[in-house]
Amino acid sequence: MAGMQLTGVGVSPGRASGPVVRVAEPLGEPLATPAPADPEAEAGRIAPAAAAVADRLNAKAATVEGDARAVLETTAAMAADPALAAQAAKLVRDRSLPAPRAVFEAANVFAASLEAAGGYLAERAQDVRDVRDRIIAELLDIDPPGVPELAGPSVLVARDLAPADTAGLDPAMVLALVTEEGGPTSHTAILARSLGIPAVVAVRGVLALEGVAGLVVDGATGVVLAPDGPVAVLAAAVEAEPEWDGTGRTADGQRVKIIANVGSSEDSTTSVAAGAEGVGLFRTEFCYLAATTEPSVEAQRAAYAKVLTPFHGKPVVVRTLDAGADKPLPFLTPEDEPNPALGVRGLRIGREQPGVLDRQLEAIAGAAEDSGAEVSVMAPMVATAEEAAWFAERVRAAGLPRAGVMIEIPAAALSAKEILAEVDFVSLGTNDLAQYVFAADRMLGALAGLNDPWQPALLRLIALVGEAGAELGKPVGVCGEAAADPALGCVLVGLGVSSLSMNAAALARVGSTLGGVTTDSCRQAARAALAAGDPARARQVARAALGLGA
């Protein structure tokens, strides 16, 4: 086809085309001058501006449902967080900064701390910047950056999309999303899938295209075409919600648990409604993020029980605090680290301060009793069998029946047999595992291709863990975004994975796809993907083996 072809990472399947609408870049850096004539009055402008932004986001949230509503409400809660407004007001008073500049600097400190933490928390840095720009726009009385009003169905092109922008998209008007940055686990990816909008991220050079009438976007392959001539308006075919009876199994009856990733009580409610058989990853960080001191056992117990209660009588895997020494949690007494992603984080902080871990385990045990959920506990950032054994001992001492660990460090995958000998189960965190396998920061759009979960090298490590689980007769789960891809989920089953944990929106698609293929087909697809030379080829041959088409 004449024109130009660009390639990125396909994160939401479907093929669509249409005219391009560019999303405005974020606001520029506010000036630090002139100094306000009345610093106290200037400081007093910040909290009302933040409250106005929060009210606007909550009003928008009331008009949507599911993942979109949860994201908007979370962003609104960030805007309403008194810590950000208080820190910005302090900068106005202490340094005579204009309010917009003070908000800019205060928010950047929060965002930098989250990015340094890595993993799931690093993905929230973009949320903070979105809130920052909205509050600054409110203070300056200008329109906030983001998606403009669309005159007709369009392909949106952006450097990246803020969570609140993605959550508010109208699938009837947005044909596809193309971003220059972002990765497979970004909000853009997750919400595009839930809305059924084709999306490709990490498309280097898309913002440099000039005079392009339209784009043709393939969200499965990651190919973006910019033809020389006009582009027809073509929406992706709308797929009906697949039928699934709520029980994960292959066509020949092999059981595979289809379970959810949750981080709030709202997530739990949504996941139960979507048919989740349980929870494979309950992120407990929410209980700590807004705290200035370690939450009490009682406070943690109540917070966890609220999330667990919708899963009364069902299995839930709770992950202990995934924190690092760099994280802005005062009770962890953070120290400067040259590379926090490789520093004291996850279980490592628990070993440095075992009291913090023991109190959390006490709270989890209490919440399990209060909720009636069948609770297991796993630790993040485990590298050795000795660490796994140490954790398991503390879990059992807390009265919890099952202990497991995350496999997200290559050393743990290579020592899976020894680690499984010490614990009851393992769960593969494919997002971080890919990051460490390829030495590629998962937050950098330029490296998103290396973090593609179809990378054969990543699949080969997963195969080692699956073999160890089969040999020892212990469960191996996956709780990274890889599990939300129906075809890749089947490949993972072929590699020996016994449970797939994902966002609620993906449950029915994965469950239905798995129910339409045999265990032998899953194994054939896995063998084909392992032998592929690159992720695109791995995806292609696996889908062919599963009979899912291109």
C-alpha positions as CSV (number, residue, x, y, z in Angstrom):
1,M,0.0,0.0,0.0
2,A,1.4,3.4,-0.9
3,G,2.2,5.7,2.0
4,M,4.0,4.9,5.2
5,Q,3.8,2.0,7.6
6,L,4.7,2.3,11.3
7,T,4.8,-0.4,13.9
8,G,4.0,-0.4,17.6
9,V,2.6,-2.8,20.2
10,G,-1.0,-3.9,19.5
11,V,-2.8,-3.8,22.8
12,S,-6.5,-4.0,21.8
13,P,-7.5,-6.1,18.8
14,G,-9.6,-5.0,15.8
15,R,-9.0,-3.2,12.5
16,A,-10.3,0.3,11.9
17,S,-9.6,3.4,9.8
18,G,-10.6,7.0,9.6
19,P,-9.5,10.7,9.8
20,V,-6.9,11.7,12.4
21,V,-7.6,13.9,15.4
22,R,-4.5,14.8,17.5
23,V,-4.9,15.0,21.2
24,A,-3.4,18.2,22.6
25,E,0.0,17.9,24.4
26,P,0.1,18.4,28.2
27,L,0.3,21.9,29.5
28,G,3.6,23.6,29.5
29,E,5.6,24.2,32.6
30,P,4.1,27.1,34.6
31,L,6.3,30.1,35.4
32,A,7.7,30.5,38.9
33,T,7.2,34.3,38.6
34,P,5.9,36.8,39.4
35,A,5.6,36.2,43.2
36,P,2.1,36.6,44.5
37,A,1.3,39.8,46.2
38,D,-0.6,37.9,48.9
39,P,0.9,34.4,49.3
40,E,-1.8,33.4,51.8
41,A,-4.6,34.2,49.4
42,E,-2.7,32.5,46.5
43,A,-2.3,29.4,48.6
44,G,-6.0,29.4,49.4
45,R,-6.9,29.1,45.7
46,I,-5.4,25.6,45.4
47,A,-7.8,23.5,47.5
48,P,-11.0,24.9,45.8
49,A,-9.4,24.3,42.4
50,A,-8.6,20.7,43.3
51,A,-12.1,20.2,44.6
52,A,-13.6,21.6,41.4
53,V,-11.6,19.1,39.4
54,A,-12.6,16.2,41.6
55,D,-16.3,17.2,41.4
56,R,-16.1,17.4,37.6
57,L,-14.5,13.9,37.3
58,N,-17.0,12.4,39.7
59,A,-19.9,13.9,37.7
60,K,-18.3,12.3,34.6
61,A,-17.9,9.0,36.4
62,A,-21.6,8.9,37.2
63,T,-22.4,8.8,33.4
64,V,-20.4,5.6,32.7
65,E,-20.0,2.1,34.2
66,G,-17.4,-0.6,34.8
67,D,-13.7,0.0,34.4
68,A,-14.3,3.5,33.0
69,R,-16.2,4.6,36.1
70,A,-13.6,3.1,38.4
71,V,-10.7,5.0,36.7
72,L,-12.6,8.3,36.8
73,E,-13.4,7.8,40.4
74,T,-9.8,7.0,41.2
75,T,-8.6,10.1,39.4
76,A,-11.2,12.2,41.2
77,A,-9.9,10.8,44.5
78,M,-6.4,11.8,43.6
79,A,-7.5,15.3,42.8
80,A,-9.3,15.5,46.2
81,D,-6.3,14.1,48.1
82,P,-5.5,16.9,50.7
83,A,-1.8,15.9,50.7
84,L,-1.2,17.3,47.2
85,A,-3.1,20.5,47.8
86,A,-1.4,21.0,51.2
87,Q,2.1,20.5,49.8
88,A,1.4,22.9,47.0
89,A,0.0,25.5,49.4
90,K,3.1,25.1,51.5
91,L,5.3,25.9,48.5
92,V,3.3,29.1,47.8
93,R,3.8,30.2,51.4
94,D,7.5,29.1,51.8
95,R,8.8,30.2,48.4
96,S,6.3,32.8,47.2
97,L,5.4,30.7,44.1
98,P,2.3,31.3,42.0
99,A,-0.3,28.6,42.7
100,P,0.0,26.9,39.2
101,R,3.8,26.5,39.6
102,A,3.4,25.2,43.2
103,V,0.9,22.5,42.0
104,F,3.3,21.6,39.2
105,E,6.3,21.1,41.5
106,A,4.3,19.3,44.3
107,A,2.7,16.9,41.9
108,N,6.0,16.2,40.2
109,V,7.5,15.0,43.5
110,F,4.7,12.6,44.0
111,A,4.9,11.3,40.4
112,A,8.7,10.9,40.6
113,S,8.3,8.8,43.8
114,L,5.8,6.5,42.1
115,E,8.0,6.1,39.0
116,A,11.0,5.2,41.1
117,A,8.9,2.5,42.9
118,G,8.5,0.6,39.6
119,G,5.8,-2.0,38.9
120,Y,2.1,-1.2,39.3
121,L,2.7,2.0,41.3
122,A,4.9,3.4,38.5
123,E,1.9,3.2,36.2
124,R,0.1,5.6,38.5
125,A,2.6,8.4,37.8
126,Q,0.7,9.4,34.7
127,D,-2.5,9.6,36.8
128,V,-0.8,12.2,39.0
129,R,0.4,14.3,36.1
130,D,-3.2,14.2,34.7
131,V,-4.6,15.5,37.9
132,R,-1.7,18.1,38.1
133,D,-2.6,19.5,34.6
134,R,-6.3,19.6,35.4
135,I,-5.8,21.6,38.6
136,I,-3.4,24.0,36.9
137,A,-5.9,24.5,34.1
138,E,-8.5,25.3,36.7
139,L,-6.2,27.8,38.4
140,L,-5.4,29.5,35.0
141,D,-9.1,29.4,34.0
142,I,-8.3,27.6,30.7
143,D,-9.5,24.3,29.1
144,P,-7.6,21.3,30.4
145,P,-5.5,19.3,27.9
146,G,-7.0,16.1,26.6
147,V,-9.4,14.8,24.0
148,P,-11.2,17.5,22.0
149,E,-14.8,17.4,21.0
150,L,-15.0,15.1,18.0
151,A,-17.0,16.3,14.9
152,G,-17.2,12.7,13.6
153,P,-15.8,9.2,14.0
154,S,-12.0,9.6,14.2
155,V,-8.7,7.9,15.0
156,L,-7.1,9.6,18.0
157,V,-3.4,10.1,18.0
158,A,-1.5,11.2,21.1
159,R,1.8,11.1,22.9
160,D,-0.1,9.2,25.6
161,L,-3.6,9.4,27.0
162,A,-4.4,10.3,30.6
163,P,-6.6,7.7,32.4
164,A,-9.5,10.1,32.8
165,D,-9.4,10.9,29.0
166,T,-9.4,7.2,28.1
167,A,-12.2,6.4,30.5
168,G,-14.4,9.1,29.0
169,L,-14.1,8.0,25.4
170,D,-17.2,7.3,23.3
171,P,-16.6,4.1,21.3
172,A,-19.1,5.3,18.8
173,M,-16.9,8.3,17.9
174,V,-13.4,6.9,18.6
175,L,-12.5,4.4,15.8
176,A,-9.0,3.6,17.2
177,L,-6.2,4.9,19.5
178,V,-2.6,5.3,18.5
179,T,0.0,6.6,21.0
180,E,3.7,7.3,20.6
181,E,4.4,6.2,24.2
182,G,2.7,3.8,26.6
183,G,3.0,0.1,27.0
184,P,1.0,-3.2,27.2
185,T,-0.1,-2.5,30.8
186,S,-1.0,1.2,30.5
187,H,-4.5,2.5,31.2
188,T,-4.8,3.2,27.5
189,A,-4.3,-0.5,26.8
190,I,-6.6,-1.8,29.6
191,L,-9.5,0.5,29.0
192,A,-9.3,0.3,25.2
193,R,-9.8,-3.5,25.5
194,S,-12.7,-3.0,27.9
195,L,-14.3,-0.5,25.5
196,G,-13.6,-2.6,22.4
197,I,-11.6,0.1,20.7
198,P,-8.6,-1.0,18.6
199,A,-5.4,0.4,20.0
200,V,-1.7,0.5,19.2
201,V,0.9,2.0,21.6
202,A,4.6,2.8,21.4
203,V,4.3,3.8,17.8
204,R,7.6,5.7,17.3
205,G,7.3,8.6,14.9
206,V,3.5,8.8,14.7
207,L,3.5,12.4,16.0
208,A,6.0,13.4,13.3
209,L,3.6,12.5,10.5
210,E,2.6,15.6,8.6
211,G,-0.3,16.1,6.3
212,V,-1.8,12.7,6.9
213,A,-5.5,12.5,6.0
214,G,-6.1,9.3,8.0
215,L,-4.8,6.1,9.4
216,V,-5.5,2.4,9.1
217,V,-5.0,0.8,12.5
218,D,-4.6,-2.9,13.3
219,G,-4.8,-3.4,17.1
220,A,-3.9,-7.1,16.8
221,T,-0.6,-6.8,14.8
222,G,0.4,-3.3,15.9
223,V,0.7,-2.1,12.3
224,V,-0.4,1.5,11.6
225,L,-0.7,2.5,7.9
226,A,-0.7,6.2,6.7
227,P,-1.9,6.0,3.1
228,D,-1.1,8.8,0.6
229,G,-4.8,9.3,-0.2
230,P,-8.1,9.6,1.6
231,V,-9.0,6.9,4.2
232,A,-12.4,5.4,4.5
233,V,-14.2,5.6,7.8
234,L,-14.3,2.0,9.0
235,A,-15.2,1.0,12.6
236,A,-14.0,-2.3,14.0
237,A,-16.6,-5.0,14.0
238,V,-18.4,-5.1,17.3
239,E,-18.0,-8.4,19.0
240,A,-20.9,-9.6,21.1
241,E,-20.0,-10.5,24.7
242,P,-19.0,-14.1,24.4
243,E,-21.1,-16.8,26.2
244,W,-19.3,-18.3,29.2
245,D,-20.8,-20.2,32.0
246,G,-18.3,-18.9,34.6
247,T,-16.2,-22.1,34.9
248,G,-12.8,-22.2,33.4
249,R,-12.1,-25.3,31.4
250,T,-10.7,-26.5,28.0
251,A,-13.0,-28.2,25.5
252,D,-11.9,-31.6,26.7
253,G,-12.5,-30.7,30.4
254,Q,-9.2,-29.6,31.9
255,R,-9.9,-27.2,34.7
256,V,-8.2,-23.8,34.5
257,K,-9.3,-21.2,37.1
258,I,-10.4,-17.9,35.4
259,I,-9.9,-15.4,38.2
260,A,-9.5,-11.6,38.7
261,N,-6.9,-9.0,39.6
262,V,-8.4,-6.5,42.1
263,G,-7.1,-3.6,44.1
264,S,-10.3,-2.2,45.6
265,S,-13.8,-3.2,46.8
266,E,-15.2,-1.8,43.5
267,D,-12.9,-4.1,41.6
268,S,-14.2,-7.0,43.6
269,T,-17.9,-6.2,43.0
270,T,-17.2,-5.8,39.2
271,S,-15.2,-9.0,39.1
272,V,-17.9,-11.1,40.8
273,A,-20.5,-9.7,38.4
274,A,-18.3,-10.7,35.5
275,G,-18.1,-14.3,36.7
276,A,-14.7,-14.5,38.3
277,E,-14.1,-17.8,40.1
278,G,-12.0,-16.0,42.7
279,V,-9.0,-13.6,42.9
280,G,-5.5,-14.4,41.7
281,L,-4.0,-11.0,42.7
282,F,-5.3,-8.7,45.4
283,R,-3.0,-5.7,45.5
284,T,-2.9,-4.3,49.1
285,E,-1.0,-1.1,48.3
286,F,-4.1,1.0,48.4
287,C,-4.2,0.7,52.2
288,Y,-0.8,2.4,52.4
289,L,-0.6,5.0,49.7
290,A,-2.4,7.8,51.5
291,A,-0.9,7.0,54.9
292,T,1.7,9.1,56.7
293,T,2.3,6.3,59.2
294,E,1.9,2.6,59.0
295,P,-1.8,1.7,59.0
296,S,-2.9,-0.1,62.2
297,V,-3.7,-3.8,62.1
298,E,-7.4,-2.9,62.8
299,A,-7.5,-0.4,59.9
300,Q,-5.9,-2.8,57.5
301,R,-8.2,-5.6,58.6
302,A,-11.3,-3.6,57.9
303,A,-10.0,-2.4,54.5
304,Y,-9.0,-5.8,53.4
305,A,-12.3,-7.4,54.6
306,K,-14.3,-4.9,52.4
307,V,-12.4,-6.2,49.3
308,L,-12.6,-9.8,50.3
309,T,-16.3,-10.0,51.3
310,P,-17.8,-10.2,47.8
311,F,-15.7,-13.4,47.4
312,H,-17.1,-15.2,50.4
313,G,-16.4,-18.9,50.0
314,K,-14.2,-18.4,47.0
315,P,-10.4,-18.5,46.7
316,V,-8.5,-15.2,47.0
317,V,-4.7,-14.7,46.7
318,V,-3.6,-11.7,48.6
319,R,-0.2,-10.1,47.7
320,T,1.7,-8.6,50.6
321,L,2.9,-5.0,50.3
322,D,4.8,-4.4,47.1
323,A,6.8,-1.5,48.5
324,G,10.4,-0.3,48.0
325,A,12.8,1.7,50.1
326,D,12.3,4.6,47.7
327,K,8.6,4.8,48.2
328,P,7.1,7.8,49.9
329,L,5.9,5.8,52.9
330,P,7.5,7.4,56.0
331,F,7.3,4.2,58.2
332,L,9.6,2.4,55.7
333,T,12.4,5.0,56.4
334,P,13.4,5.1,52.7
335,E,17.0,5.6,51.7
336,D,18.5,6.9,48.5
337,E,19.1,4.1,46.0
338,P,20.8,4.5,42.6
339,N,18.3,2.1,41.0
340,P,15.2,1.5,43.1
341,A,13.8,-1.0,40.6
342,L,16.6,-3.3,41.7
343,G,16.6,-2.2,45.3
344,V,14.9,-3.0,48.6
345,R,11.4,-3.5,47.4
346,G,8.6,-6.2,47.8
347,L,9.6,-9.0,50.2
348,R,13.0,-7.4,50.6
349,I,11.5,-4.5,52.7
350,G,9.6,-7.2,54.7
351,R,12.9,-8.8,55.6
352,E,14.4,-5.5,56.5
353,Q,11.4,-4.7,58.7
354,P,9.7,-8.0,59.5
355,G,7.3,-6.2,62.0
356,V,5.6,-4.4,59.1
357,L,5.1,-7.8,57.3
358,D,3.9,-9.6,60.4
359,R,1.4,-6.9,61.2
360,Q,0.0,-7.1,57.6
361,L,-0.2,-10.8,57.8
362,E,-2.2,-10.5,61.1
363,A,-4.6,-8.1,59.4
364,I,-5.0,-10.4,56.4
365,A,-5.8,-13.3,58.6
366,G,-8.4,-11.3,60.5
367,A,-9.9,-10.1,57.3
368,A,-10.1,-13.7,56.0
369,E,-12.0,-14.6,59.1
370,D,-14.4,-11.6,58.8
371,S,-15.1,-12.1,55.1
372,G,-15.3,-15.9,54.8
373,A,-13.1,-15.8,51.7
374,E,-10.6,-18.7,51.2
375,V,-7.4,-16.6,51.6
376,S,-3.9,-17.5,50.4
377,V,-1.0,-15.1,50.6
378,M,1.9,-14.5,48.3
379,A,5.0,-12.3,48.4
380,P,6.4,-10.1,45.6
381,M,10.0,-9.8,44.5
382,V,11.2,-13.2,45.6
383,A,14.5,-14.3,44.1
384,T,15.6,-17.5,46.0
385,A,14.2,-20.6,47.6
386,E,15.6,-19.4,51.0
387,E,13.5,-16.2,50.7
388,A,10.4,-18.3,49.8
389,A,10.9,-20.5,52.8
390,W,11.4,-17.5,55.2
391,F,8.1,-16.0,53.9
392,A,6.2,-19.3,54.1
393,E,7.2,-19.7,57.7
394,R,5.9,-16.3,58.7
395,V,2.6,-16.9,56.8
396,R,1.9,-20.1,58.6
397,A,2.9,-18.5,61.9
398,A,0.2,-16.0,61.3
399,G,-2.4,-18.8,61.0
400,L,-2.9,-18.5,57.2
401,P,-3.1,-21.9,55.5
402,R,-1.4,-21.3,52.1
403,A,1.8,-19.5,51.2
404,G,3.0,-18.7,47.7
405,V,5.3,-16.3,45.9
406,M,5.4,-14.2,42.8
407,I,7.7,-15.3,40.0
408,E,8.8,-11.9,38.5
409,I,12.6,-12.2,38.8
410,P,14.4,-14.4,36.3
411,A,16.4,-16.1,39.0
412,A,13.1,-17.2,40.6
413,A,12.0,-18.7,37.3
414,L,15.3,-20.5,36.9
415,S,14.9,-21.8,40.5
416,A,11.2,-22.6,40.3
417,K,11.5,-26.2,41.4
418,E,13.5,-25.3,44.5
419,I,11.1,-22.5,45.3
420,L,8.0,-24.6,44.8
421,A,9.4,-27.1,47.2
422,E,9.1,-24.4,49.9
423,V,5.6,-23.0,49.1
424,D,2.2,-24.1,48.1
425,F,1.9,-22.3,44.8
426,V,3.5,-19.6,42.6
427,S,2.1,-16.9,40.4
428,L,3.9,-15.4,37.4
429,G,3.9,-11.6,37.3
430,T,4.6,-11.4,33.6
431,N,4.7,-7.6,33.5
432,D,7.7,-7.3,35.8
433,L,9.3,-10.6,34.6
434,A,9.4,-9.2,31.1
435,Q,10.9,-6.0,32.4
436,Y,13.7,-7.8,34.1
437,V,14.3,-10.4,31.4
438,F,14.9,-7.8,28.8
439,A,16.4,-5.1,31.0
440,A,13.7,-2.8,29.6
441,D,11.8,-0.3,31.8
442,R,8.1,-1.2,31.2
443,M,7.1,2.4,31.5
444,L,9.2,3.6,28.5
445,G,7.3,3.6,25.3
446,A,10.5,3.3,23.3
447,L,11.0,-0.2,24.8
448,A,7.4,-1.4,24.8
449,G,8.2,-3.9,22.1
450,L,10.6,-5.7,24.4
451,N,7.9,-5.9,27.0
452,D,5.5,-7.6,24.6
453,P,4.2,-10.7,26.5
454,W,4.5,-12.8,23.3
455,Q,8.3,-12.5,23.4
456,P,9.5,-16.1,23.0
457,A,12.3,-15.7,25.6
458,L,9.7,-14.7,28.2
459,L,7.5,-17.7,27.2
460,R,10.5,-20.0,27.6
461,L,11.0,-18.9,31.2
462,I,7.3,-19.4,31.8
463,A,7.7,-23.0,30.4
464,L,10.4,-23.7,33.0
465,V,8.1,-22.7,35.8
466,G,5.2,-24.7,34.3
467,E,7.4,-27.8,34.1
468,A,8.4,-27.4,37.8
469,G,4.8,-27.1,38.8
470,A,3.8,-30.2,37.0
471,E,6.7,-32.2,38.4
472,L,5.9,-31.2,42.0
473,G,2.1,-31.2,41.5
474,K,1.7,-27.6,42.6
475,P,-0.3,-24.8,41.0
476,V,1.3,-22.2,38.7
477,G,-0.8,-19.1,38.0
478,V,-0.3,-16.0,35.9
479,C,-1.5,-12.7,37.2
480,G,0.1,-10.3,34.7
481,E,-1.6,-8.7,31.7
482,A,-0.5,-11.6,29.6
483,A,-3.4,-13.6,31.0
484,A,-6.0,-11.2,29.6
485,D,-5.1,-12.0,26.0
486,P,-7.4,-15.0,25.1
487,A,-4.9,-16.6,22.6
488,L,-2.0,-16.1,24.9
489,G,-4.0,-17.5,27.8
490,C,-4.4,-20.7,25.9
491,V,-0.6,-20.8,25.2
492,L,0.0,-20.3,28.9
493,V,-2.2,-23.3,29.7
494,G,-0.2,-25.2,27.2
495,L,2.9,-24.2,29.1
496,G,1.5,-25.7,32.3
497,V,-0.3,-22.8,33.9
498,S,-3.3,-23.8,36.0
499,S,-5.0,-20.4,36.7
500,L,-5.3,-17.1,34.7
501,S,-5.9,-13.9,36.6
502,M,-6.9,-10.7,34.8
503,N,-9.0,-7.5,34.8
504,A,-12.8,-8.1,35.0
505,A,-13.4,-7.0,31.4
506,A,-11.3,-9.9,30.0
507,L,-12.8,-12.8,32.0
508,A,-15.6,-13.8,29.6
509,R,-13.4,-13.5,26.5
510,V,-10.6,-15.6,28.0
511,G,-13.0,-18.2,29.5
512,S,-15.0,-18.5,26.3
513,T,-11.9,-18.9,24.1
514,L,-10.3,-21.5,26.4
515,G,-13.6,-23.5,26.4
516,G,-13.4,-23.7,22.6
517,V,-10.0,-25.4,22.4
518,T,-8.5,-28.7,23.6
519,T,-5.6,-29.1,26.0
520,D,-3.7,-30.7,23.1
521,S,-4.3,-27.6,20.9
522,C,-3.0,-25.4,23.8
523,R,0.2,-27.5,23.9
524,Q,0.7,-27.4,20.2
525,A,0.2,-23.6,20.2
526,A,2.7,-23.3,23.1
527,R,5.3,-25.4,21.2
528,A,4.9,-23.2,18.1
529,A,5.2,-20.0,20.1
530,L,8.3,-21.2,21.9
531,A,10.0,-22.0,18.6
532,A,9.2,-18.6,17.0
533,G,11.9,-16.0,16.4
534,D,9.9,-12.9,17.5
535,P,6.7,-12.0,19.2
536,A,4.7,-11.2,16.0
537,R,5.6,-14.7,14.6
538,A,4.8,-16.3,18.0
539,R,1.4,-14.7,18.0
540,Q,0.7,-15.8,14.4
541,V,1.7,-19.4,14.7
542,A,0.0,-19.8,18.1
543,R,-3.3,-18.5,16.8
544,A,-3.1,-20.7,13.8
545,A,-2.5,-23.8,16.0
546,L,-5.6,-22.8,18.1
547,G,-7.7,-22.3,15.0
548,L,-8.3,-18.6,15.9
549,G,-7.3,-17.1,12.6
550,A,-4.8,-14.3,12.0
